[in-house]
Amino acid sequence: LSLPYGVAIDAQERVYVADSSNRRVQIYDSGGAQSGSWDLSWVGQFSRPAGLAIDAQGNVYVTDAGEYQVLQFNSAGEFQTGLAP
């Protein structure tokens, strides 16, 4: 991790960490082992993942501290939509 920021936990107790400097979301299982990673560098104007939230359907919302936007991903890490001011 490089400049970890936000943390969120889903219904399956997976822990999501906004790895800000690496432009990724790191995912860990309930035992602390890394179980995945989402590279966000491909997302157009996405700069620095900061905050994370997960809704009841498992969608993950990632705030971007550099571009002032919120992006929504499904639980598999597939981009759904973006919300900018």
Order of alpha helices (4+ residues) and beta strands (2+ residues): beta-beta-beta-beta-beta-beta-beta-beta
